[in-house]
Structure formats: C-alpha cells, structure tokens
Amino acid sequence: MTFKNQRWKRYGLAVAAVSAAVLLRVGLSGTLGSGSLPYVAFLPAVMLAALWGGFGPGLLATGLSAVAVG
C-alpha cells in the first residue's frame, strides 16, 4: 500500500501524521502531564508514515517527532 510515483503525498502524509500527533499531545497535556511518556503519541504517526510512505517518510516522521518533543 505505498503511494508509487507520488513523492509529495508520501512525505505529506508523514508531516500530517506528526502534526496530528502534536495536536493530540497538546490536547492531552493536561491529562498526561508534561513529563510522562513524551514519545508515545508519536509512535503511531511514525508507524503510519513508514508503513504507507516507506523508509524516507518514516525517517522524516521520526526526525519531526524528535524535534517536536525536544
């Protein structure tokens, strides 16, 4: 299930997934607190980007997630 020959869709999916994870994390910050498992919201985003986009978008999602948490 990869998007062949549509690079912008694959990388756009990675950015959108991480953006959704950031919004989820910010929305749940009152419930989860600031120090509890900061990466847990980003795991599904990275998995989705890597599964549907491939190695490059998965790597991009990983990097964006690390920047968002840090």
BELNORSUL-V826887 format. One record per pair of residues at least 6 apart in sequence whose ideal C-beta (glycine too) atoms are under 8 Angstrom apart, sorted by the first residue. I is the first residue (numbers start at 0). J is the second residue. D is the distance in whole Angstrom. If there is no record, write none. Layout:
<<I;J;D> <I;J;D>>
//
This chain:
<<0;50;7> <0;51;6> <1;9;7> <1;51;6> <1;52;7> <1;53;6> <2;8;5> <2;9;5> <2;12;8> <2;51;7> <2;52;7> <9;51;7> <9;52;4> <9;53;6> <9;55;7> <9;56;5> <10;52;7> <10;55;7> <10;56;5> <10;59;6> <12;47;7> <12;48;6> <12;51;6> <12;52;5> <12;56;6> <13;44;8> <13;48;4> <13;52;6> <13;56;4> <13;57;7> <13;59;5> <13;60;4> <13;63;7> <14;59;7> <14;60;8> <14;63;7> <16;43;8> <16;44;4> <16;45;8> <16;47;5> <16;48;5> <16;60;6> <17;41;7> <17;44;5> <17;45;8> <17;48;8> <17;60;5> <17;63;4> <17;64;6> <17;67;7> <19;44;7> <20;40;5> <20;41;5> <20;43;7> <20;44;4> <20;64;7> <20;67;8> <21;40;8> <21;67;5> <23;40;5> <24;31;8> <24;37;8> <24;40;4> <24;41;8> <24;67;8> <27;40;7> <37;68;5> <38;64;7> <38;68;6> <41;60;8> <41;64;4> <41;67;7> <41;68;7> <44;60;6> <44;64;7> <45;57;6> <45;60;5> <45;61;5> <45;64;6> <47;60;8> <48;56;5> <48;57;5> <48;59;7> <48;60;4> <49;56;7> <49;57;3> <49;60;7> <50;57;8> <52;60;8>>
//
